[in-house]
Structure formats: C-alpha cells, structure tokens
Amino acid sequence: MGKLLQNLIRGAGSLIDIQPAPHRSSLSRMKQLHLPTASDAEAIASDWRQVGQDIAAAIDQTELQRVSHDSKA
C-alpha cells in the first residue's frame, strides 16, 4: 500500500508540475542525444539549398505559366 500511495503522490506532483517524476524513458532518450557535428551542419545546409532550388524552380514555372497565359490573352 505504501508503494501505491507513493506512486499516486508522485503522479499528482507530475500533473501539477511541483516535482515531476523522473521517467526511465526520458533518461534513456538523454543517453541517445548527441551534440551536432560538422556533418550535421553540412546535411542541414544541403537540405536548405535543395529547398531553395525547389522554390526557385516553382517560381520559374509559375512565371512561365503566367507569361504564357498573358500572351494568349
């Protein structure tokens, strides 16, 4: 019964954020975290370059469609 009461109090404290209970899953997630490296930065930069290229291509295509539509009118 003492363990049940202790768990209830810990859970209630977590709900109102007085003293959140440590979760085993959060501890294991913290062990999996790593600091960003240069290769991470390069990958992110590459992703954003691709996004920029995709946006530029979409703008070009929209502009071509607009010019084509204007010339027909």
Biopython code that builds the backbone (N, CA, C, O; Angstrom):
import numpy as np
from Bio.PDB.StructureBuilder import StructureBuilder

atoms = [
    (1, "MET", "N", (0.820, -1.205, 0.000)),
    (1, "MET", "CA", (0.000, 0.000, 0.000)),
    (1, "MET", "C", (0.858, 1.261, 0.000)),
    (1, "MET", "O", (0.468, 2.268, -0.591)),
    (2, "GLY", "N", (1.994, 1.223, 0.639)),
    (2, "GLY", "CA", (2.886, 2.372, 0.682)),
    (2, "GLY", "C", (3.400, 2.736, -0.703)),
    (2, "GLY", "O", (3.519, 3.915, -1.035)),
    (3, "LYS", "N", (3.704, 1.725, -1.512)),
    (3, "LYS", "CA", (4.201, 1.961, -2.870)),
    (3, "LYS", "C", (3.115, 2.615, -3.729)),
    (3, "LYS", "O", (3.407, 3.515, -4.516)),
    (4, "LEU", "N", (1.872, 2.167, -3.581)),
    (4, "LEU", "CA", (0.760, 2.741, -4.324)),
    (4, "LEU", "C", (0.570, 4.209, -3.958)),
    (4, "LEU", "O", (0.389, 5.053, -4.836)),
    (5, "LEU", "N", (0.612, 4.511, -2.669)),
    (5, "LEU", "CA", (0.461, 5.895, -2.217)),
    (5, "LEU", "C", (1.618, 6.760, -2.732)),
    (5, "LEU", "O", (1.409, 7.894, -3.164)),
    (6, "GLN", "N", (2.819, 6.222, -2.681)),
    (6, "GLN", "CA", (3.977, 6.950, -3.176)),
    (6, "GLN", "C", (3.825, 7.248, -4.676)),
    (6, "GLN", "O", (4.120, 8.357, -5.122)),
    (7, "ASN", "N", (3.366, 6.265, -5.446)),
    (7, "ASN", "CA", (3.161, 6.466, -6.877)),
    (7, "ASN", "C", (2.064, 7.485, -7.155)),
    (7, "ASN", "O", (2.184, 8.294, -8.075)),
    (8, "LEU", "N", (0.992, 7.448, -6.362)),
    (8, "LEU", "CA", (-0.094, 8.415, -6.529)),
    (8, "LEU", "C", (0.393, 9.838, -6.258)),
    (8, "LEU", "O", (0.068, 10.763, -7.003)),
    (9, "ILE", "N", (1.163, 10.006, -5.204)),
    (9, "ILE", "CA", (1.682, 11.333, -4.862)),
    (9, "ILE", "C", (2.652, 11.811, -5.937)),
    (9, "ILE", "O", (2.614, 12.974, -6.337)),
    (10, "ARG", "N", (3.518, 10.920, -6.403)),
    (10, "ARG", "CA", (4.472, 11.292, -7.456)),
    (10, "ARG", "C", (3.721, 11.666, -8.734)),
    (10, "ARG", "O", (4.078, 12.639, -9.399)),
    (11, "GLY", "N", (2.690, 10.905, -9.079)),
    (11, "GLY", "CA", (1.902, 11.204, -10.269)),
    (11, "GLY", "C", (1.164, 12.523, -10.145)),
    (11, "GLY", "O", (1.116, 13.299, -11.099)),
    (12, "ALA", "N", (0.585, 12.788, -8.970)),
    (12, "ALA", "CA", (-0.108, 14.061, -8.755)),
    (12, "ALA", "C", (0.874, 15.218, -8.837)),
    (12, "ALA", "O", (0.546, 16.272, -9.383)),
    (13, "GLY", "N", (2.074, 15.034, -8.301)),
    (13, "GLY", "CA", (3.098, 16.073, -8.392)),
    (13, "GLY", "C", (3.490, 16.332, -9.837)),
    (13, "GLY", "O", (3.753, 17.474, -10.212)),
    (14, "SER", "N", (3.533, 15.283, -10.653)),
    (14, "SER", "CA", (3.859, 15.453, -12.066)),
    (14, "SER", "C", (2.763, 16.221, -12.783)),
    (14, "SER", "O", (3.045, 17.034, -13.663)),
    (15, "LEU", "N", (1.523, 15.969, -12.416)),
    (15, "LEU", "CA", (0.407, 16.651, -13.075)),
    (15, "LEU", "C", (0.423, 18.145, -12.824)),
    (15, "LEU", "O", (0.162, 18.940, -13.727)),
    (16, "ILE", "N", (0.726, 18.519, -11.607)),
    (16, "ILE", "CA", (0.729, 19.949, -11.301)),
    (16, "ILE", "C", (2.137, 20.533, -11.340)),
    (16, "ILE", "O", (2.346, 21.694, -10.988)),
    (17, "ASP", "N", (3.099, 19.720, -11.771)),
    (17, "ASP", "CA", (4.471, 20.143, -12.043)),
    (17, "ASP", "C", (5.159, 20.734, -10.825)),
    (17, "ASP", "O", (5.936, 21.681, -10.944)),
    (18, "ILE", "N", (4.873, 20.176, -9.643)),
    (18, "ILE", "CA", (5.601, 20.594, -8.446)),
    (18, "ILE", "C", (6.991, 19.976, -8.481)),
    (18, "ILE", "O", (8.003, 20.671, -8.385)),
    (19, "GLN", "N", (7.016, 18.678, -8.617)),
    (19, "GLN", "CA", (8.270, 17.967, -8.729)),
    (19, "GLN", "C", (8.018, 16.783, -9.644)),
    (19, "GLN", "O", (7.639, 15.708, -9.179)),
    (20, "PRO", "N", (8.224, 16.969, -10.947)),
    (20, "PRO", "CA", (7.921, 15.895, -11.880)),
    (20, "PRO", "C", (8.744, 14.649, -11.580)),
    (20, "PRO", "O", (9.911, 14.718, -11.195)),
    (21, "ALA", "N", (8.100, 13.530, -11.768)),
    (21, "ALA", "CA", (8.773, 12.261, -11.539)),
    (21, "ALA", "C", (9.740, 11.976, -12.677)),
    (21, "ALA", "O", (9.404, 12.175, -13.844)),
    (22, "PRO", "N", (10.930, 11.514, -12.348)),
    (22, "PRO", "CA", (11.852, 11.147, -13.432)),
    (22, "PRO", "C", (11.344, 9.899, -14.135)),
    (22, "PRO", "O", (10.930, 8.938, -13.486)),
    (23, "HIS", "N", (11.376, 9.914, -15.427)),
    (23, "HIS", "CA", (10.902, 8.774, -16.199)),
    (23, "HIS", "C", (12.095, 8.024, -16.753)),
    (23, "HIS", "O", (13.062, 8.625, -17.221)),
    (24, "ARG", "N", (12.019, 6.737, -16.696)),
    (24, "ARG", "CA", (13.121, 5.937, -17.219)),
    (24, "ARG", "C", (13.290, 6.166, -18.714)),
    (24, "ARG", "O", (14.411, 6.174, -19.222)),
    (25, "SER", "N", (12.183, 6.351, -19.415)),
    (25, "SER", "CA", (12.289, 6.549, -20.861)),
    (25, "SER", "C", (13.009, 7.847, -21.190)),
    (25, "SER", "O", (13.759, 7.907, -22.164)),
    (26, "SER", "N", (12.789, 8.901, -20.381)),
    (26, "SER", "CA", (13.470, 10.159, -20.654)),
    (26, "SER", "C", (14.962, 10.030, -20.381)),
    (26, "SER", "O", (15.766, 10.678, -21.051)),
    (27, "LEU", "N", (15.340, 9.218, -19.427)),
    (27, "LEU", "CA", (16.762, 9.013, -19.165)),
    (27, "LEU", "C", (17.419, 8.280, -20.317)),
    (27, "LEU", "O", (18.540, 8.610, -20.704)),
    (28, "SER", "N", (16.737, 7.291, -20.870)),
    (28, "SER", "CA", (17.322, 6.567, -21.990)),
    (28, "SER", "C", (17.394, 7.452, -23.232)),
    (28, "SER", "O", (18.320, 7.316, -24.031)),
    (29, "ARG", "N", (16.423, 8.361, -23.407)),
    (29, "ARG", "CA", (16.468, 9.284, -24.537)),
    (29, "ARG", "C", (17.628, 10.257, -24.392)),
    (29, "ARG", "O", (18.258, 10.622, -25.385)),
    (30, "MET", "N", (17.918, 10.682, -23.159)),
    (30, "MET", "CA", (19.021, 11.609, -22.946)),
    (30, "MET", "C", (20.351, 10.949, -23.303)),
    (30, "MET", "O", (21.262, 11.620, -23.786)),
    (31, "LYS", "N", (20.470, 9.651, -23.072)),
    (31, "LYS", "CA", (21.692, 8.947, -23.417)),
    (31, "LYS", "C", (21.877, 8.877, -24.929)),
    (31, "LYS", "O", (23.006, 8.781, -25.410)),
    (32, "GLN", "N", (20.783, 8.923, -25.682)),
    (32, "GLN", "CA", (20.847, 8.818, -27.127)),
    (32, "GLN", "C", (21.153, 10.159, -27.796)),
    (32, "GLN", "O", (21.529, 10.186, -28.968)),
    (33, "LEU", "N", (21.000, 11.258, -27.080)),
    (33, "LEU", "CA", (21.255, 12.574, -27.655)),
    (33, "LEU", "C", (22.743, 12.743, -27.935)),
    (33, "LEU", "O", (23.588, 12.217, -27.211)),
    (34, "HIS", "N", (23.042, 13.468, -28.970)),
    (34, "HIS", "CA", (24.432, 13.757, -29.282)),
    (34, "HIS", "C", (24.559, 15.207, -29.707)),
    (34, "HIS", "O", (23.596, 15.829, -30.156)),
    (35, "LEU", "N", (25.751, 15.727, -29.560)),
    (35, "LEU", "CA", (25.996, 17.104, -29.974)),
    (35, "LEU", "C", (26.092, 17.163, -31.495)),
    (35, "LEU", "O", (26.603, 16.238, -32.125)),
    (36, "PRO", "N", (25.605, 18.245, -32.077)),
    (36, "PRO", "CA", (25.701, 18.379, -33.533)),
    (36, "PRO", "C", (27.164, 18.402, -33.975)),
    (36, "PRO", "O", (28.040, 18.914, -33.278)),
    (37, "THR", "N", (27.391, 17.843, -35.133)),
    (37, "THR", "CA", (28.743, 17.816, -35.682)),
    (37, "THR", "C", (28.764, 18.609, -36.986)),
    (37, "THR", "O", (27.735, 19.098, -37.452)),
    (38, "ALA", "N", (29.950, 18.724, -37.558)),
    (38, "ALA", "CA", (30.082, 19.440, -38.828)),
    (38, "ALA", "C", (29.279, 18.741, -39.917)),
    (38, "ALA", "O", (28.693, 19.400, -40.776)),
    (39, "SER", "N", (29.249, 17.415, -39.889)),
    (39, "SER", "CA", (28.481, 16.700, -40.916)),
    (39, "SER", "C", (26.983, 16.958, -40.764)),
    (39, "SER", "O", (26.256, 16.985, -41.757)),
    (40, "ASP", "N", (26.513, 17.149, -39.519)),
    (40, "ASP", "CA", (25.106, 17.511, -39.311)),
    (40, "ASP", "C", (24.820, 18.873, -39.932)),
    (40, "ASP", "O", (23.803, 19.062, -40.598)),
    (41, "ALA", "N", (25.723, 19.814, -39.709)),
    (41, "ALA", "CA", (25.549, 21.167, -40.259)),
    (41, "ALA", "C", (25.571, 21.127, -41.785)),
    (41, "ALA", "O", (24.797, 21.823, -42.442)),
    (42, "GLU", "N", (26.455, 20.316, -42.337)),
    (42, "GLU", "CA", (26.526, 20.197, -43.793)),
    (42, "GLU", "C", (25.243, 19.593, -44.361)),
    (42, "GLU", "O", (24.756, 20.024, -45.406)),
    (43, "ALA", "N", (24.704, 18.601, -43.672)),
    (43, "ALA", "CA", (23.471, 17.967, -44.132)),
    (43, "ALA", "C", (22.303, 18.951, -44.080)),
    (43, "ALA", "O", (21.483, 18.993, -44.997)),
    (44, "ILE", "N", (22.228, 19.736, -43.016)),
    (44, "ILE", "CA", (21.154, 20.726, -42.897)),
    (44, "ILE", "C", (21.302, 21.800, -43.977)),
    (44, "ILE", "O", (20.319, 22.208, -44.596)),
    (45, "ALA", "N", (22.533, 22.250, -44.197)),
    (45, "ALA", "CA", (22.769, 23.253, -45.242)),
    (45, "ALA", "C", (22.376, 22.710, -46.612)),
    (45, "ALA", "O", (21.783, 23.421, -47.422)),
    (46, "SER", "N", (22.708, 21.462, -46.861)),
    (46, "SER", "CA", (22.351, 20.829, -48.130)),
    (46, "SER", "C", (20.836, 20.751, -48.295)),
    (46, "SER", "O", (20.303, 21.005, -49.375)),
    (47, "ASP", "N", (20.151, 20.395, -47.207)),
    (47, "ASP", "CA", (18.683, 20.331, -47.256)),
    (47, "ASP", "C", (18.093, 21.695, -47.608)),
    (47, "ASP", "O", (17.186, 21.784, -48.436)),
    (48, "TRP", "N", (18.606, 22.761, -46.981)),
    (48, "TRP", "CA", (18.070, 24.095, -47.242)),
    (48, "TRP", "C", (18.423, 24.584, -48.642)),
    (48, "TRP", "O", (17.645, 25.309, -49.263)),
    (49, "ARG", "N", (19.597, 24.189, -49.141)),
    (49, "ARG", "CA", (19.925, 24.532, -50.533)),
    (49, "ARG", "C", (18.913, 23.890, -51.477)),
    (49, "ARG", "O", (18.467, 24.515, -52.439)),
    (50, "GLN", "N", (18.556, 22.638, -51.198)),
    (50, "GLN", "CA", (17.583, 21.944, -52.040)),
    (50, "GLN", "C", (16.213, 22.610, -51.946)),
    (50, "GLN", "O", (15.511, 22.741, -52.949)),
    (51, "VAL", "N", (15.838, 23.029, -50.744)),
    (51, "VAL", "CA", (14.564, 23.742, -50.584)),
    (51, "VAL", "C", (14.576, 25.017, -51.410)),
    (51, "VAL", "O", (13.601, 25.328, -52.093)),
    (52, "GLY", "N", (15.684, 25.758, -51.348)),
    (52, "GLY", "CA", (15.803, 26.988, -52.133)),
    (52, "GLY", "C", (15.707, 26.721, -53.630)),
    (52, "GLY", "O", (15.058, 27.473, -54.357)),
    (53, "GLN", "N", (16.351, 25.651, -54.091)),
    (53, "GLN", "CA", (16.285, 25.301, -55.512)),
    (53, "GLN", "C", (14.862, 24.921, -55.914)),
    (53, "GLN", "O", (14.397, 25.290, -56.993)),
    (54, "ASP", "N", (14.175, 24.186, -55.047)),
    (54, "ASP", "CA", (12.790, 23.797, -55.337)),
    (54, "ASP", "C", (11.880, 25.022, -55.406)),
    (54, "ASP", "O", (11.006, 25.105, -56.268)),
    (55, "ILE", "N", (12.089, 25.965, -54.499)),
    (55, "ILE", "CA", (11.276, 27.190, -54.509)),
    (55, "ILE", "C", (11.556, 27.990, -55.779)),
    (55, "ILE", "O", (10.629, 28.483, -56.422)),
    (56, "ALA", "N", (12.831, 28.119, -56.138)),
    (56, "ALA", "CA", (13.189, 28.861, -57.351)),
    (56, "ALA", "C", (12.578, 28.199, -58.588)),
    (56, "ALA", "O", (12.081, 28.894, -59.474)),
    (57, "ALA", "N", (12.607, 26.877, -58.658)),
    (57, "ALA", "CA", (12.015, 26.163, -59.799)),
    (57, "ALA", "C", (10.509, 26.388, -59.852)),
    (57, "ALA", "O", (9.946, 26.567, -60.932)),
    (58, "ALA", "N", (9.860, 26.381, -58.703)),
    (58, "ALA", "CA", (8.416, 26.607, -58.671)),
    (58, "ALA", "C", (8.079, 28.030, -59.114)),
    (58, "ALA", "O", (7.109, 28.245, -59.841)),
    (59, "ILE", "N", (8.878, 28.993, -58.674)),
    (59, "ILE", "CA", (8.652, 30.387, -59.085)),
    (59, "ILE", "C", (8.849, 30.519, -60.592)),
    (59, "ILE", "O", (8.046, 31.159, -61.271)),
    (60, "ASP", "N", (9.919, 29.914, -61.116)),
    (60, "ASP", "CA", (10.170, 29.979, -62.566)),
    (60, "ASP", "C", (9.020, 29.364, -63.350)),
    (60, "ASP", "O", (8.576, 29.922, -64.354)),
    (61, "GLN", "N", (8.540, 28.215, -62.889)),
    (61, "GLN", "CA", (7.441, 27.547, -63.588)),
    (61, "GLN", "C", (6.176, 28.396, -63.536)),
    (61, "GLN", "O", (5.456, 28.494, -64.529)),
    (62, "THR", "N", (5.905, 28.998, -62.408)),
    (62, "THR", "CA", (4.729, 29.859, -62.276)),
    (62, "THR", "C", (4.855, 31.076, -63.184)),
    (62, "THR", "O", (3.886, 31.491, -63.819)),
    (63, "GLU", "N", (6.046, 31.636, -63.239)),
    (63, "GLU", "CA", (6.279, 32.804, -64.106)),
    (63, "GLU", "C", (6.087, 32.432, -65.580)),
    (63, "GLU", "O", (5.471, 33.184, -66.335)),
    (64, "LEU", "N", (6.611, 31.280, -65.985)),
    (64, "LEU", "CA", (6.424, 30.828, -67.371)),
    (64, "LEU", "C", (4.945, 30.643, -67.698)),
    (64, "LEU", "O", (4.495, 31.013, -68.782)),
    (65, "GLN", "N", (4.192, 30.071, -66.764)),
    (65, "GLN", "CA", (2.763, 29.865, -66.989)),
    (65, "GLN", "C", (2.051, 31.202, -67.081)),
    (65, "GLN", "O", (1.146, 31.364, -67.900)),
    (66, "ARG", "N", (2.448, 32.173, -66.245)),
    (66, "ARG", "CA", (1.824, 33.479, -66.272)),
    (66, "ARG", "C", (2.117, 34.183, -67.610)),
    (66, "ARG", "O", (1.216, 34.759, -68.219)),
    (67, "VAL", "N", (3.358, 34.133, -68.055)),
    (67, "VAL", "CA", (3.725, 34.775, -69.315)),
    (67, "VAL", "C", (2.984, 34.110, -70.483)),
    (67, "VAL", "O", (2.497, 34.786, -71.390)),
    (68, "SER", "N", (2.911, 32.797, -70.443)),
    (68, "SER", "CA", (2.209, 32.067, -71.490)),
    (68, "SER", "C", (0.728, 32.440, -71.510)),
    (68, "SER", "O", (0.145, 32.625, -72.578)),
    (69, "HIS", "N", (0.134, 32.547, -70.350)),
    (69, "HIS", "CA", (-1.275, 32.899, -70.251)),
    (69, "HIS", "C", (-1.499, 34.335, -70.712)),
    (69, "HIS", "O", (-2.493, 34.616, -71.380)),
    (70, "ASP", "N", (-0.582, 35.258, -70.364)),
    (70, "ASP", "CA", (-0.723, 36.653, -70.759)),
    (70, "ASP", "C", (-0.592, 36.823, -72.276)),
    (70, "ASP", "O", (-1.266, 37.666, -72.868)),
    (71, "SER", "N", (0.267, 36.030, -72.896)),
    (71, "SER", "CA", (0.466, 36.165, -74.343)),
    (71, "SER", "C", (-0.736, 35.636, -75.131)),
    (71, "SER", "O", (-0.959, 36.046, -76.270)),
    (72, "LYS", "N", (-1.504, 34.736, -74.533)),
    (72, "LYS", "CA", (-2.699, 34.196, -75.195)),
    (72, "LYS", "C", (-3.857, 35.175, -75.104)),
    (72, "LYS", "O", (-4.774, 35.140, -75.924)),
    (73, "ALA", "N", (-3.813, 36.033, -74.124)),
    (73, "ALA", "CA", (-4.941, 36.953, -73.902)),
    (73, "ALA", "C", (-4.967, 38.128, -74.821)),
    (73, "ALA", "O", (-5.865, 38.965, -74.728)),
]
sb = StructureBuilder()
sb.init_structure("model")
sb.init_model(0)
sb.init_chain("A")
sb.init_seg("    ")
for serial, (resi, resn, name, xyz) in enumerate(atoms, 1):
    if name == "N":
        sb.init_residue(resn, " ", resi, " ")
    sb.init_atom(name, np.array(xyz, "f"), 0.0, 1.0, " ", f" {name:<3s}", serial, name[0])
structure = sb.get_structure()
